[in-house]
């Protein structure tokens, strides 16, 4: 198996080292793991691509490249430059430091890489490690992802149907904020929404009197509706959410039919 891996925390992030280990085990001794990751952190960039400027790419080691661009840029670089259009069997993105459940999925560069992979016709899985009081002080905060990630990815691959036409599947996997021994299992669930916990700004003044705004997120320990991603994460389960990049509100097409002319 040939696997392309990336992330949004940057080429030196500890979560990428965890994903590298998972990918190497999955690929096996006869397989290949190629890393094309951002040269520096790209959290929160979503599915951004560097459409209006070039990006520098640098080979650091055999099969390991750093790109001065977004995670989606890294997927494009990996597919069309590093691998020269010889597509991998799988794209893995992560392991993100922090959850990408609920509304976080819409901002996530980790998910942005998986979206681009799916648009390019490659099975893509994003994996993120939720943080909370039960795991944030562990010696290895990626403990649960390291122990359970390979098994979950194997089961997703086995359950995924052959690709059809239209927008392809990609997967959002979130590992709960507990130690590996306390993970209760895996649930396949829809994306949720943390009501009233969206991003906001906080103003600050520099020593020179200039005004700056910091972007801040909401409380990540608030569950979403029962049976959705963040809710099962906070109950100790790994969430697997199948997604497509089709943003159409299909439930509204008939209702809005009256405005057609």
C-alpha positions in Angstrom: 0.0 0.0 0.0 1.2 3.5 -0.8 0.1 6.1 1.7 0.4 9.9 1.6 0.3 11.7 5.0 0.0 15.3 6.0 -1.4 17.5 8.8 -2.1 21.1 9.7 0.1 21.3 12.8 3.3 21.3 10.8 6.1 19.0 9.7 7.6 18.8 13.2 4.3 18.2 15.1 4.2 15.2 17.5 0.9 14.2 16.1 2.4 13.7 12.7 5.0 11.3 14.2 2.1 9.3 15.6 0.4 9.2 12.2 3.7 8.2 10.6 3.9 5.2 12.9 0.3 4.2 12.1 0.9 4.6 8.4 4.0 2.5 8.4 2.2 -0.3 10.2 -0.7 -0.1 7.8 1.5 0.1 4.7 3.6 -2.9 5.8 7.2 -3.7 4.8 6.4 -3.8 1.1 4.5 -0.5 1.2 5.5 3.2 1.0 4.7 6.1 3.3 5.2 9.6 1.8 5.0 12.7 4.0 4.2 16.1 2.5 3.3 18.5 5.4 3.3 22.2 6.0 6.6 23.8 6.9 4.9 25.6 9.8 1.5 25.4 11.6 -1.5 25.9 9.4 -4.3 25.3 11.9 -7.7 26.8 11.1 -7.0 27.4 7.4 -9.8 25.0 6.3 -9.6 24.0 2.6 -7.5 27.0 1.6 -5.2 26.7 -1.4 -2.4 29.0 -2.4 -4.0 30.0 -5.7 -2.5 33.4 -6.0 1.1 32.7 -5.0 3.7 30.0 -5.5 4.8 27.8 -2.6 8.3 26.5 -1.8 8.7 22.8 -1.4 11.8 21.2 0.3 12.8 17.6 0.6 14.0 16.9 4.1 14.6 13.2 3.9 13.7 10.3 1.6 9.9 10.4 1.1 9.6 13.4 3.4 8.8 16.9 2.2 7.9 20.3 3.7 5.7 22.8 1.9 5.2 26.5 2.6 1.5 26.2 2.2 -1.7 24.8 3.5 -2.6 21.2 4.1 -4.7 21.1 0.9 -1.6 22.6 -0.9 0.4 19.7 0.6 -2.0 17.1 -0.9 -1.8 18.8 -4.3 2.0 18.9 -4.0 2.1 15.3 -3.0 -0.1 14.0 -5.7 1.1 16.0 -8.6 4.7 16.8 -7.9 6.2 14.4 -5.3 4.3 11.4 -6.6 4.1 12.7 -10.2 0.4 11.8 -10.6 1.0 8.2 -9.5 -1.8 8.3 -6.9 -1.5 6.7 -3.5 -4.0 4.2 -2.2 -4.8 6.3 0.8 -4.3 9.8 2.2 -4.2 10.3 6.0 -4.2 13.7 7.7 -3.4 14.3 11.4 -3.1 13.4 14.1 -4.4 16.8 14.9 -3.7 18.3 18.4 -7.3 19.1 19.4 -10.7 17.9 18.2 -12.2 18.6 14.8 -15.7 17.5 15.9 -18.9 19.6 15.3 -18.3 23.1 13.9 -14.6 22.7 14.2 -14.7 20.6 11.1 -15.6 23.6 9.0 -12.4 25.5 10.0 -10.0 22.5 10.1 -6.9 22.4 7.9 -6.8 18.7 8.9 -10.2 18.2 7.2 -9.2 20.5 4.4 -6.5 18.0 3.4 -9.0 15.2 3.4 -11.5 17.2 1.3 -8.8 17.9 -1.3 -7.8 14.2 -1.3 -11.4 13.2 -1.9 -11.8 15.7 -4.7 -8.7 14.2 -6.3 -10.3 10.8 -6.1 -8.2 9.2 -3.3 -9.7 7.7 -0.1 -8.9 10.2 2.6 -9.2 10.0 6.4 -8.6 12.9 8.9 -7.9 11.9 12.5 -7.8 14.3 15.5 -7.1 13.9 19.2 -9.7 15.5 21.5 -8.3 17.1 24.7 -9.8 17.4 28.1 -9.1 17.1 31.8 -8.6 13.3 31.6 -5.8 13.3 29.0 -4.3 16.8 28.6 -1.7 16.1 31.4 -0.7 12.6 30.2 2.9 12.0 29.4 1.8 11.1 25.9 -1.3 13.1 25.1 -1.7 11.2 21.8 -1.9 7.9 23.7 -5.4 7.0 22.6 -4.8 7.8 18.9 -1.5 5.8 18.9 -3.2 2.7 20.4 -6.5 2.8 18.5 -5.9 4.7 15.3 -4.6 1.8 13.2 -7.6 -0.4 14.0 -10.1 2.3 13.2 -8.5 3.1 9.9 -8.4 -0.5 8.9 -12.1 -0.9 9.6 -13.0 2.3 7.6 -11.0 1.0 4.6 -12.8 -2.4 4.8 -16.2 -0.8 5.1 -15.8 1.8 2.3 -17.6 0.9 -0.9 -15.9 1.3 -4.3 -15.9 4.9 -5.5 -18.9 6.0 -7.6 -19.6 9.2 -9.5 -19.9 12.6 -7.9 -18.4 13.8 -4.7 -16.3 11.1 -3.0 -16.4 10.1 0.6 -13.9 11.2 3.1 -13.8 10.6 6.9 -13.6 12.7 10.0 -12.3 10.6 12.9 -12.1 12.1 16.4 -10.4 10.2 19.3 -12.0 11.0 22.7 -10.3 13.0 25.5 -9.3 10.0 27.6 -6.3 7.6 28.0 -6.2 4.7 25.6 -7.3 2.2 28.2 -10.5 4.2 28.8 -11.7 4.4 25.2 -15.0 2.6 25.2 -15.3 1.8 21.4 -16.1 3.4 18.1 -19.4 5.0 16.9 -20.4 6.1 13.4 -22.2 9.3 13.9 -23.2 12.6 12.1 -21.5 15.9 12.7 -22.9 17.9 15.6 -23.1 21.5 16.7 -22.0 23.1 19.9 -24.7 25.7 20.5 -23.4 29.1 21.4 -19.7 28.1 21.4 -18.5 29.5 18.1 -15.3 31.5 17.5 -15.1 35.1 18.6 -12.5 37.9 18.9 -10.7 39.3 21.9 -9.1 42.7 21.7 -5.7 43.6 23.1 -3.4 46.6 22.9 0.3 46.3 22.2 3.0 48.3 24.2 3.1 50.7 21.3 -0.6 51.4 21.5 -1.6 49.4 18.4 -4.9 47.4 18.5 -4.9 43.7 17.8 -7.6 41.0 17.8 -7.1 37.5 18.9 -9.4 34.8 17.5 -10.6 32.6 20.4 -12.7 29.4 20.4 -15.5 28.3 22.7 -15.7 25.7 25.4 -14.8 22.3 23.8 -16.2 20.3 26.7 -19.9 21.1 25.8 -21.5 18.1 24.1 -23.4 18.2 20.9 -26.8 16.6 20.4 -27.0 12.9 21.6 -25.6 10.5 19.1 -23.4 13.1 17.3 -19.7 13.5 17.2 -18.6 15.6 20.1 -21.3 14.0 22.3 -19.9 10.5 21.8 -16.4 11.8 22.1 -17.1 13.2 25.6 -18.7 9.8 26.5 -15.4 8.1 25.7 -16.0 6.9 22.1 -14.1 7.4 18.9 -16.3 9.1 16.4 -16.3 8.3 12.7 -18.2 10.7 10.5 -18.5 10.0 6.8 -18.5 13.2 4.8 -18.7 14.6 1.3 -17.8 18.0 0.0 -21.4 18.7 -1.4 -22.6 21.7 0.5 -26.1 21.6 -0.9 -29.0 21.8 1.6 -30.9 19.0 -0.1 -33.8 19.2 2.3 -34.5 22.7 1.1 -34.6 22.1 -2.7 -38.3 21.2 -2.9 -39.3 23.8 -0.4 -37.6 26.6 -2.4 -38.9 25.3 -5.7 -41.5 28.1 -5.6 -38.9 30.7 -6.3 -37.8 29.1 -9.6 -38.9 30.8 -12.8 
